[in-house]
């Protein structure tokens, strides 16, 4: 039986799903070489080289940590919830192009996953590895036309640089351990800025090593404290010293049974059993409280703000607004710029660019008031330009666009 891949572990697809997907790949309108690479991407295993083992295990440990998991999942959901559009620059004016070929490709990137999944998958890798990759599968017989977009596990691909150009290819590790060189024009490489490298992103996880170790240590301590049969007991029952071995075993067994069944009444002779309560020391209480500080630190690293301590609705609303404006919106700008340079411009032209919708909160009442004031001096075409619309053209109404707005 074939082992599950990284994608298989993430989304829970079974091996049977791959069998069905393989037939779809064979029928896809992509080159045979691209189909072979896509099959390796979806059915191969992640890199387990000895020099990368510790990094890989660290990423898996981070993904299994509750605060980090919830932070990255929240960021991925917020990020992928925004629509993407294609903008064209016409006479120094930006115009949205409806149903552009790239936009249609984003609506159906491949037969297995949609763009919401691809963006969320990419956000996970950006936070854990600092890099995220897409493979652009070309059409059969036309290598200048992209037919499908596939997400690539970031731990299995390495950018290659030489003296003549920054990146001259990407080495992709196949399922059999061999490497395949991919032309850089078929890879979109998203990355966080890294002051130490221009081809390898710096992940937020790199700033969370100490906080992660602290969180794992404290949560392990709490598990040992509260899970039955582990750690320090909460209650000690002392039997009389003259209790015989047989009676001791019998009474201990009865007490364990009573507590296991959560019964409230135990019948015994007065003076036979002494009960002592064992509480948490101040040091242990400090360790428990430390988890709150660690949680806030991890929130700040991955989201930019501490979010889990908020309880009131106005606090939650403020945090939601701040995350959209200070975390997600700048990330939209960063990744859309990288997507434009590596995909939109090479395949569709430098006059186009990809852009996410602006998710920042807007005061619509104030916007209407401003337009009521400023548009009094605008022509009809001037107002259309403010709305990112092209000048008005109608042979039956020549010159309409030059009239003042209140007369048009």
Secondary structure, 3 states (H helix, E strand, C coil): CCCCCHHHHHHCCCHHHHHHHHHHHHHCCCCHHHHHHHHHHHHCCCCCCHHHHHHHHHHHHHHCCHHHHHHHHHHHHHHHCCCEEEEEEECCEEEEECCCHHHHHHHCCCCCCCHHHHHHHHHHHHHHHCEEEEEEEEECCEEEEEEEEEEECHHHEEEECCCCCCCCEEEEECCCCCEEEECHHHEEEEECCCCCCCCCCCCHHHHCHHHHHHHHHHHHHHHHHHCCCCCCCCEEEEECCCCCHHHHHHHHHHHHHHHHCCCCCCCCCCCCEEEEECCCCHHHHHHHHHHHHHHHHHHHHHHCCCCCCCCCHHHHHHHHHHHHHHHHHHHHHHHHHHHHHHHHHHHHCCCEEEEECCCCCCCHHHHHHHHHHHHHHCEHHHHHHHCCCCCCCCHHHCCHHHCECCCC
